[in-house]
């Protein structure tokens, strides 16, 4: 444990009495670990040369998409850390980002749709009071806890998308970050090119704060990486632990080719947009490697933990919304209720592994392992707070659980094998749905079945036997369907979920338990 000087904030150190006892015994306090949260926009679990899917024995299995993409630095981080292959995010970006910041499921924080930077995009039958204004100054957030209770320098680089323009969430400095570079209300750039001034002519989507790169032959991913490296250098020189929220705009559309990597895909046989997407992936991966190299050059790699993840399923321009294409062999893509819309890559590891380092000894991470227990973005806040030896405020409900046992290579018997994702809106590829996973079973409930391409209210899958979600068991397994619906309804109620409205807006459409007619 380590000694921390408090700033005024009602958060207590986890195990502070133990820390005092250790110090009293004359032992040296362990330094606070640095944390890099490396978040990639619209990157699914198959958008990488690093295989995440496994066989029945838990061994990684390569698929054609793994041979198309080039991500050697993801492979590098996975060799010295743990990859989670049943890691879930919300199916679109703003809900995931709010969950990372708060540790809460979207059904609780009520930012259940992506945030239009200019207007309320609830959809025709969405909840009237959903949280479309996003995060606020008064919210408990991970960077604020780290900054005020842990003494961290909290650095935001890249995409924000926490709130619409002219609202508090549009400015990451309002949410606990000491530094904000390039974060604002919009969810994607107008242009990745410095020669286009990163879309300066588009006042809504133009990336702010990078004027010194305007007119240069530089790609947005590289400009953001340079800025992040500078901020990390300043934190290290100030002898201050840092939390870097490195949130790339890549690999979100527009699918503009990064010229540094275009030659790698010219002969792939894929369409130009798919080639451009692959260059965005490779450029993102180079950024990861550059940051790993940079913290090593500063002498702090052994004290820096790196957590890599995507914010929702793949948006690779390789196929339709519900096909097996963009996330093959999984079905669906960003915005979909299928696995391709919600399963994302997640890797955690030390930037340089040295188990003898006391900082790493306090937070052991197994090397080269694949963990298959269900986990989600809601787990990141409790995990990082635990790493920093900080408590979550008692009055702030959290829906996640610390990942330390999984990172250490252990099976966590206390971890619920569940995931809830609630989307009471339209305006994306699947409309007005909730999905719930428990163990091998997954249910999708559609509040307005006629807006669902399958024209069904219920879909039920056994992911162990049917990972491609090709065999809907909602009719043949009525008891399992009823059990899953009952659990899902309990979870929604416990988090205070909001529901779509009826077509006449006279009532909210709470989920219904199945009856015999609906399951036959």
C-alpha positions in Angstrom: 0.0 0.0 0.0 1.1 3.6 -0.5 0.7 6.9 1.3 -1.5 9.4 -0.5 -2.0 13.1 0.3 -5.7 13.9 0.0 -7.3 16.8 -1.8 -10.7 17.7 -0.4 -13.0 14.8 -1.7 -15.1 12.3 0.1 -13.2 9.1 -1.0 -11.3 6.9 1.3 -8.2 4.8 0.5 -8.8 1.1 0.2 -6.9 -0.5 3.1 -5.4 2.7 4.4 -4.9 1.2 7.9 -2.9 -1.6 6.4 -0.8 0.9 4.5 -0.1 2.8 7.7 1.0 -0.5 9.4 3.4 -1.3 6.6 4.9 2.1 6.8 5.2 1.9 10.5 7.1 -1.3 10.2 9.7 0.6 8.2 8.9 -1.0 4.8 9.1 1.2 1.7 5.8 2.3 0.2 5.0 1.1 -3.3 4.8 3.8 -5.9 1.5 4.6 -7.5 1.2 2.7 -10.9 0.7 4.8 -14.0 -2.3 3.7 -16.1 -2.8 4.0 -19.9 -6.3 3.3 -21.0 -6.0 2.8 -24.8 -9.5 3.0 -26.3 -10.1 2.4 -30.0 -13.2 3.7 -31.7 -15.4 1.1 -33.5 -12.8 -1.7 -33.2 -14.3 -5.2 -32.9 -12.8 -8.4 -31.6 -11.8 -9.6 -35.1 -10.2 -6.4 -36.3 -6.7 -7.6 -35.4 -3.9 -10.1 -36.3 -4.1 -11.2 -32.6 -6.6 -14.0 -32.3 -9.1 -13.8 -29.5 -11.5 -16.6 -30.3 -10.5 -20.1 -28.9 -11.3 -23.7 -29.3 -12.9 -26.0 -26.7 -9.5 -26.4 -25.0 -9.1 -22.6 -24.7 -6.4 -22.3 -27.4 -6.4 -19.3 -29.7 -7.7 -20.1 -33.2 -6.8 -17.9 -36.2 -9.5 -16.9 -38.6 -9.2 -15.2 -42.1 -9.6 -11.7 -40.7 -6.7 -12.3 -38.3 -4.5 -12.9 -41.4 -5.8 -9.7 -43.1 -5.0 -7.2 -40.3 -1.5 -6.2 -39.0 -1.3 -5.4 -35.3 2.1 -6.5 -34.0 2.0 -4.3 -31.0 -1.3 -5.8 -29.8 0.5 -9.1 -30.1 3.4 -7.7 -28.2 1.2 -6.5 -25.3 -0.7 -9.8 -25.2 2.5 -11.7 -24.9 3.3 -9.9 -21.7 -0.3 -9.7 -20.4 -3.8 -11.1 -20.5 -6.4 -10.9 -23.2 -10.1 -11.3 -22.4 -12.1 -12.9 -25.2 -15.6 -12.5 -23.7 -15.3 -8.8 -23.0 -18.3 -6.7 -23.8 -19.1 -3.1 -24.5 -22.3 -1.4 -25.4 -23.2 -1.6 -29.1 -22.5 2.1 -29.7 -20.0 4.6 -28.4 -21.3 7.2 -26.0 -23.0 4.6 -23.7 -19.7 2.7 -23.5 -17.7 5.8 -22.8 -20.0 6.9 -20.0 -19.8 3.4 -18.5 -16.0 3.5 -18.5 -16.1 6.9 -16.7 -18.7 5.9 -14.1 -18.5 2.1 -13.8 -22.3 2.0 -14.4 -24.3 0.1 -16.9 -26.0 2.3 -19.6 -29.3 1.1 -18.2 -28.4 2.9 -15.0 -26.6 6.1 -16.3 -29.3 6.4 -19.0 -27.0 7.6 -21.8 -28.3 4.6 -23.8 -27.7 6.0 -27.3 -24.8 7.6 -29.1 -25.0 11.4 -28.5 -25.8 13.6 -31.4 -23.6 16.7 -30.8 -26.4 19.0 -31.9 -29.8 17.5 -31.0 -31.7 14.9 -29.0 -31.6 11.7 -31.0 -34.0 9.6 -28.9 -35.6 8.0 -31.9 -39.3 8.0 -32.7 -40.2 5.8 -29.6 -37.2 6.3 -27.4 -37.5 7.3 -23.7 -38.4 11.0 -23.4 -36.0 11.6 -20.5 -33.0 9.5 -21.5 -29.7 11.2 -20.6 -28.9 12.7 -24.0 -26.9 15.5 -22.4 -24.4 13.0 -21.1 -21.9 13.4 -18.2 -21.9 16.5 -16.0 -19.6 18.3 -13.6 -21.4 16.8 -10.6 -20.9 13.2 -11.7 -18.5 10.8 -10.0 -16.0 9.8 -12.7 -12.9 7.8 -12.8 -10.5 10.6 -13.7 -11.9 12.8 -11.0 -11.4 10.1 -8.4 -7.8 9.5 -9.6 -7.0 13.2 -9.7 -8.6 14.4 -6.4 -8.1 11.3 -4.2 -5.0 9.7 -5.8 -2.9 12.7 -6.9 -2.8 11.5 -10.5 -2.3 13.8 -13.5 -5.3 12.9 -15.6 -4.8 13.3 -19.3 -7.4 13.1 -22.0 -6.2 12.8 -25.6 -8.5 12.1 -28.6 -12.2 11.5 -28.8 -14.5 12.7 -26.0 -18.2 12.3 -27.0 -19.4 12.5 -23.4 -22.0 15.2 -24.1 -23.5 17.4 -26.8 -22.2 20.8 -27.8 -22.8 23.6 -25.3 -23.3 21.1 -22.4 -20.8 20.3 -19.6 -19.9 16.8 -21.0 -18.6 18.3 -24.2 -15.5 19.5 -22.3 -13.5 16.7 -20.7 -11.9 19.3 -18.3 -15.4 19.4 -16.6 -15.2 15.7 -15.9 -12.0 15.4 -13.9 -9.3 15.6 -16.5 -6.4 18.0 -15.9 -5.6 18.1 -19.6 -7.8 17.8 -22.7 -6.3 17.5 -26.2 -8.7 17.2 -29.1 -11.8 16.0 -27.1 -15.1 17.7 -27.8 -18.8 16.9 -28.5 -18.4 15.1 -31.8 -18.0 11.4 -32.2 -15.8 11.2 -35.3 -13.5 13.5 -37.2 -14.4 15.4 -40.4 -11.0 14.4 -41.7 -7.9 12.4 -40.6 -5.6 14.5 -42.7 -3.5 17.4 -41.4 -3.5 18.8 -44.9 -7.3 19.2 -44.5 -6.7 20.8 -41.1 -8.6 17.8 -39.6 -11.8 19.0 -41.2 -11.6 22.6 -40.1 -14.3 23.6 -42.6 -16.8 21.4 -40.8 -17.6 23.3 -37.5 -19.4 20.2 -35.9 -16.9 17.4 -36.7 -13.6 19.3 -37.0 -11.0 18.1 -34.4 -10.1 21.0 -32.2 -6.8 21.8 -30.5 -4.4 20.5 -33.1 -3.8 23.7 -35.0 0.0 23.3 -34.9 -0.3 20.4 -37.2 -2.6 22.2 -39.7 -1.3 22.0 -43.3 1.2 19.3 -42.5 1.5 15.8 -44.1 0.4 14.1 -40.8 -2.3 11.6 -40.0 -4.6 12.3 -37.0 -3.6 9.1 -35.3 0.1 10.2 -35.3 -0.7 13.8 -34.2 -2.6 12.5 -31.2 0.2 10.1 -30.3 2.8 12.8 -30.3 0.6 14.9 -28.0 0.1 12.0 -25.7 3.8 11.3 -25.5 4.5 14.9 -24.6 1.9 14.9 -21.8 3.3 11.7 -20.4 6.8 13.2 -20.4 5.6 16.2 -18.5 3.9 14.0 -15.9 7.0 11.9 -15.4 9.3 14.9 -15.1 6.9 16.3 -12.5 7.2 13.0 -10.6 3.5 12.6 -10.7 1.6 9.4 -11.5 -0.5 9.7 -14.6 -3.7 8.4 -16.0 -3.7 8.6 -19.8 -7.1 8.2 -21.5 -5.8 7.6 -25.0 -9.0 7.6 -27.0 -8.3 7.4 -30.7 -10.8 8.7 -33.3 -9.5 5.8 -35.4 -10.9 3.5 -36.6 -14.2 5.3 -37.0 -15.4 6.5 -40.4 -14.6 8.3 -42.6 -12.6 5.5 -43.9 -9.6 7.5 -45.1 -6.4 5.7 -46.0 -3.4 6.2 -43.8 -0.7 6.6 -46.5 2.0 5.1 -44.2 0.4 1.7 -44.5 -1.6 1.7 -47.8 0.9 -0.5 -49.7 0.3 -3.3 -47.3 -3.3 -3.8 -48.5 -3.3 -2.9 -52.2 -3.1 -6.5 -53.4 -5.6 -7.8 -50.8 -8.5 -8.1 -53.2 -10.7 -6.1 -50.9 -12.5 -2.9 -51.8 -10.9 0.5 -51.2 -12.9 1.3 -48.1 -11.9 -2.0 -46.5 -8.3 -1.3 -47.4 -8.5 2.1 -45.8 -10.0 0.6 -42.7 -7.1 -1.8 -42.4 -4.7 1.2 -42.6 -6.6 2.8 -39.7 -6.1 -0.4 -37.7 -2.4 -0.6 -38.4 -1.9 3.1 -37.6 -3.7 2.7 -34.3 -1.4 -0.3 -33.5 1.7 1.8 -34.3 0.4 4.3 -31.8 0.2 1.6 -29.1 3.8 0.5 -29.9 5.0 4.1 -29.8 3.5 4.7 -26.4 5.0 1.4 -25.1 8.4 2.5 -26.4 8.0 6.0 -25.0 7.3 4.9 -21.4 10.3 2.6 -21.6 12.5 5.4 -22.8 11.3 7.5 -19.8 12.2 4.6 -17.4 8.6 4.1 -16.2 7.5 1.1 -18.3 7.7 -1.3 -15.3 5.4 1.0 -13.3 2.8 1.5 -16.2 -0.1 -0.7 -16.8 -1.7 -0.6 -20.2 -5.4 -1.5 -20.8 -6.4 -1.9 -24.4 -10.0 -2.1 -25.7 -12.5 -1.2 -28.3 -15.7 0.8 -27.5 -18.2 -1.3 -29.5 -18.3 -4.0 -32.2 -16.6 -3.7 -35.5 -17.7 -1.2 -38.2 -15.4 -2.7 -40.8 -16.9 -2.1 -44.3 -17.0 -5.8 -45.1 -20.7 -6.7 -44.9 -24.2 -5.8 -43.8 -25.5 -5.1 -40.3 -26.4 -8.7 -39.3 -24.3 -10.8 -41.6 -21.3 -12.9 -40.7 -18.7 -10.7 -42.5 -17.3 -7.8 -40.5 -16.6 -9.9 -37.4 -16.5 -13.3 -39.1 -17.0 -15.9 -37.7 -19.2 -13.9 -35.4 -22.5 -12.4 -36.6 -23.3 -8.7 -36.8 -21.4 -5.4 -36.4 -21.5 -2.1 -34.5 -25.1 -1.3 -33.5 -26.3 -4.8 -33.8 -27.6 -7.0 -31.0 -25.5 -9.9 -32.1 -22.0 -10.7 -30.8 -20.2 -8.8 -33.5 -21.9 -5.7 -32.2 -20.9 -6.0 -28.6 -17.7 -8.2 -28.2 -14.6 -6.2 -28.3 -10.8 -6.8 -27.8 -9.4 -6.3 -24.4 -5.8 -6.7 -23.3 -4.2 -5.7 -20.0 -0.5 -5.9 -19.3 2.5 -4.0 -17.9 4.3 -1.9 -20.5 7.4 -3.8 -19.6 7.1 -7.0 -17.5 9.2 -7.5 -14.4 7.4 -9.5 -11.7 10.2 -8.6 -9.3 9.2 -5.0 -9.4 7.2 -4.2 -6.2 4.6 -2.2 -8.2 4.0 -5.3 -10.4 4.1 -7.6 -7.4 1.2 -5.6 -5.9 -0.8 -6.0 -9.1 0.3 -9.3 -10.7 -0.6 -9.9 -14.4 -0.1 -13.3 -16.0 1.8 -13.4 -19.2 0.4 -14.7 -22.5 -2.9 -15.9 -21.1 -6.4 -15.9 -22.5 -9.2 -15.4 -20.0 -12.7 -16.4 -21.1 -14.8 -15.3 -18.1 -17.5 -12.7 -19.0 -16.4 -9.1 -18.3 -17.4 -5.7 -19.5 -16.5 -2.0 -19.7 -18.3 -1.5 -16.3 -15.4 -3.4 -14.7 -12.8 -0.8 -15.6 -13.6 1.8 -13.0 -13.4 -0.6 -10.0 -10.4 -2.3 -11.5 -8.4 0.9 -12.0 -9.5 2.2 -8.6 -8.3 -1.0 -7.0 -5.0 -0.7 -8.8 -4.6 2.8 -7.5 -5.7 1.7 -4.0 -8.7 3.9 -4.0 -12.3 3.3 -2.9 -15.4 4.1 -4.9 -17.7 6.5 -3.0 -20.3 4.7 -1.0 -23.1 6.8 -2.6 -22.0 6.0 -6.1 -23.5 2.6 -7.3 -21.2 0.6 -9.6 -22.3 -2.3 -11.8 -18.8 -3.7 -12.5 -16.3 -5.8 -10.6 -12.6 -5.6 -10.3 -10.7 -7.7 -12.8 -7.6 -8.4 -10.7 -8.2 -12.2 -10.3 -8.6 -12.6 -14.0 -5.5 -10.5 -14.7 -3.5 -12.6 -12.3 -4.5 -15.7 -14.4 -7.1 -17.1 -11.9 -10.7 -18.0 -12.2 -12.9 -15.7 -10.2 -15.7 -17.8 -8.7 -17.4 -14.7 -7.2 -17.7 -13.0 -10.7 -21.3 -13.0 -12.1 -21.1 -14.5 -15.6 -23.6 -12.0 -16.9 -23.8 -9.0 -19.3 -26.7 -6.6 -19.9 -26.9 -4.2 -22.8 -30.0 -2.0 -23.1 -30.8 0.1 -26.2 -34.3 1.6 -26.1 -33.8 3.6 -29.3 -33.7 3.3 -33.1 -31.3 5.2 -35.3 -28.9 2.3 -35.6 -28.7 -1.3 -37.0 -30.8 -3.0 -34.3 -33.7 -1.0 -32.8 -35.4 -1.0 -29.4 -33.7 -4.1 -27.8 -32.1 -5.5 -24.7 -29.6 -8.3 -24.7 -28.7 -10.3 -21.6 -26.0 -13.0 -21.3 -25.7 -15.5 -18.5 -23.1 -18.1 -18.9 -23.4 -19.8 -22.3 -27.0 -18.4 -22.8 -27.9 -15.2 -24.4 -31.3 -13.6 -25.0 -32.3 -10.7 -27.2 -35.6 -9.0 -26.4 -37.2 -6.7 -29.0 -39.7 -4.2 -27.7 -41.1 -3.4 -31.1 -40.6 -6.6 -33.1 -41.7 -5.0 -36.4 -38.6 -2.8 -36.2 -36.4 -5.9 -35.9 -35.2 -7.5 -39.2 -36.2 -11.0 -37.8 -39.7 -9.7 -36.9 -39.4 -11.5 -33.5 -39.8 -10.4 -30.0 -37.5 -13.1 -28.5 -34.2 -14.6 -29.7 -32.4 -17.2 -27.6 -28.9 -18.6 -28.3 -26.5 -21.0 -26.7 -23.2 -19.4 -27.4 -21.1 -22.4 -26.5 -22.9 -24.6 -29.1 -23.7 -21.8 -31.5 -21.2 -19.0 -31.4 -22.5 -17.7 -34.8 -26.0 -17.2 -33.4 -27.5 -19.1 -36.3 -30.0 -21.3 -34.3 -32.7 -19.4 -32.4 -33.9 -21.6 -29.5 -36.7 -19.3 -28.2 -39.4 -21.7 -29.4 -37.7 -25.0 -28.6 -36.4 -24.0 -25.1 -39.4 -22.3 -23.4 -38.2 -22.9 -19.9 -34.7 -21.5 -20.6 -36.3 -18.5 -22.3 -38.5 -17.8 -19.3 -35.6 -18.1 -16.9 -33.5 -15.7 -19.0 -36.3 -13.2 -19.4 -37.0 -13.3 -15.6 -33.3 -12.5 -14.9 -33.1 -9.8 -17.5 -36.2 -8.1 -16.1 -34.7 -8.2 -12.6 -31.5 -6.6 -13.9 -33.3 -3.9 -15.8 -35.4 -3.1 -12.7 -32.3 -3.0 -10.4 -30.6 -0.5 -12.6 -33.6 1.7 -13.1 -33.8 1.2 -16.9 -35.9 3.4 -19.1 -38.1 1.8 -21.8 -39.3 2.7 -25.3 -42.7 4.3 -25.6 -45.7 2.9 -27.5 -46.6 4.2 -30.9 -49.3 6.4 -29.4 -46.8 7.4 -26.6 -49.5 6.6 -24.1 -47.3 4.1 -22.1 -43.8 2.8 -21.7 -43.1 -0.7 -23.2 -41.7 -2.7 -20.3 -40.4 -6.1 -21.2 -43.0 -8.9 -21.3 -42.5 -12.5 -20.1 -43.1 -15.0 -22.9 -46.5 -16.7 -23.3 -47.2 -20.0 -25.1 -48.4 -18.3 -28.3 -45.2 -16.2 -28.6 -42.8 -19.2 -28.2 -44.5 -21.6 -30.7 
